[in-house]
Amino acid sequence: MELKGKRLLYIGGSASITDIAFYTKSHGIKLLVAGKSIPQDIQALTDEQYIIDVCDRECLKKIVLEHAVDGILVIGNEDIITSVVDVAENIGLDFYVNRNQWVELQDKKNFKRNCIKYGIPIVETYELSNDSDSVQIPRSAYPIILKPADSCGSKGISICNSEKELKQSIQKAKLYSRTNRFLCEKYMDCPEITIKYLFDRGNIYVWEINDRFVNREQKNVGAIADCTIYPSKHVKLYFETLHSKMVEMLKDFNIYNGTMFIQAFVDGEIIRPYDPGIRFSGGLSYFITKHVFDVNPLEFMINTSLVGRMYLGDENLIERISVDMNGRFLANYSILAKKGTIAEIEGMDRVAKIPEVFNTIQLLHVGDEVNMIGTLQQVFARFHIEAKSREELNRIINKVYNAIQLKGIDGENMKLCQKISIL
């Protein structure tokens, strides 16, 4: 399949732009970008830039048609992908996910209903009306978690310890929901994993399974993942108890090419999926896959956007990937910032000298303001680490944490306390 001369529209942030630009340039692809604002680093690496509201369907449609776009790559939130799904369907442009797949598998309530249909264990759910004055949940059920049915990045999530807190949190959850809907579940305090899938011409592959460690230092808000470890301790349990049911469900939705992740609780010997995403997760772990297997799922998504194939040659590159990481031990570790404005950053030079840290993605810089607590806006930087064992990974993670200092405009410490042990 020939990529040269194709025109790719990218909608997303800066974290992936260097890799996207390298791949598109090396294959003769014209790289376009659209958004309400376009950072200078993205402008410098793209061929054409368009300042628009990408959630305005008519504006997005006009750009796609007038500028002969062959495919769209989105690394962004659900609102943006929803807009692209609508536009692609309207003009007949191929996109990796269609409306039915998106509505049934991305929406948390619909996903849960489908899990029940296929015998997949779920987290206990409490049914509430949209009226915050009519809450009827047993006192013994608390704490519970309230979240929008169709949001991402931990936005709109609250942990409620009483009926009063629950009533106050309903409006917050609805504020971050496109459909004004929310989900009320039992609060789970147990290990977590993320399962990631790749779809190639209808075939389903498990791309990775990682152990997900979340930060619970901030009260009454959603817990943010501050570390994922590869491979997971629970790979065997997943394949023995859940894989066949997940494949059965996903096959019935006829996903042809693409990617998906599912976050799940490990409740003893039961894995309970709770959060789906038909997109790349916020952790951007394709950097890990590229490092270990020299295979990049980001490139797969560019390919399928333009020519409807995940890989271009005869070799099935997906089969190079193994969830056991070929016996290697890796971490995707994030340092989180507290609320405030960053005035000073120290220690990045020291981290750069740690040989086990093979990649760094800095997302926040001096002058950036952090105001959305309990969301991925708090991620200061991601550090990709490889070590000889989990014990060694644990030591390096703590070394990175101790090296970095973040200070606010009044000299206050802006680095969130992160008590991590992955052992």
NORURFEN-V137153 format. One line per field, one symbol per residue. phi: phi as a letter, one per 40 degrees, with the letter a starting at -180 (. if undefined). burial: # if it has 9 or more other C-alpha atoms within 8 Angstrom, else .. A space follows every 10 residues. Layout:
phi=???
burial=???
This chain:
phi=.ccdgcbbcb biccdbcccc ccccccbgcc bbbbicabdc ccdcbbcabb caccccdccc dcccccbfcc abbbbacccc cdccdccccc bgccbcbbcc ccccbccccc dcccccdbgc cbcdbbcbcc cccbbbbddc cccbbbacca baggcgcbbb bacccccccc ccccccbcbg babbbccbba dbbbbbbbbb fgcbbccabb cbbbcbcccg bccccbabbb cccbdccccc bbdccccdcc cccfccbiaa bbcacbcgbb cbcbacacac cccfcccccc ccbfbbdccd ccdcccbgbc bccccccccc cbccffgcbb bbbbcbbcci bcbabbhccc cccccccbab bcbbbdgcbb bbcgbccccc abbcbbbcac ccddccdccc dcccbbbccb gccbcccbcb bcc
burial=..#..##### #..#..##.# #.###..### #####..#.. .##.##..## #######.## #.##....## ######.#.# #########. ..#######. ########.# ##.###.#.# ###..#.#.. .#..#..... .######### #..####### ###.###### ####.###.# #######... ########## .#.#.##### #####..... ########## ##..#.###. ###.###### #...###### #######... ####.##### .....##### .#..###.## ########## #......#.. ###.#..### ########## ########.. #.....##.# ..#.##...# ..####.### #######..# .###.###.# ..#######. ...###.... ...
